[in-house]
């Protein structure tokens, strides 16, 4: 193992991220450590610095890891980026209003579970 890199457990102890979180951060592509010939994750100075600045980004902008991961996906996936842009730009569809005498029934039907989904148990 390289002496200028830390294993995942050493990196976790050094950075304050748990090993589990480091695996998640890798899975969403935010910080990807190199691998040893035996497959161990190796965190060098660049990865450790990236983890430090990631924590600062989350804190300074009050965002979650998943949000930063999604932002990364938007940059990397043109189809996803286009779909999100189109959805955000589209005016919200507004269903036609029901007649006043059918309003209550209309509202109840909107909240009826779809067939095949588990039904909530009635509370008494």
Protein Blocks (a to p, Z undefined) as FASTA:
>chain_A
ZZkbccfklmmmmnopafklmmmmmmnomaccdddfkopacddfklmmmmmmmmmmmmmn
opafklmmmmmmmmmmmmlmmmmmmmmmpccdddddddfklmmmmmmmmmpccehiacdd
ddZZ
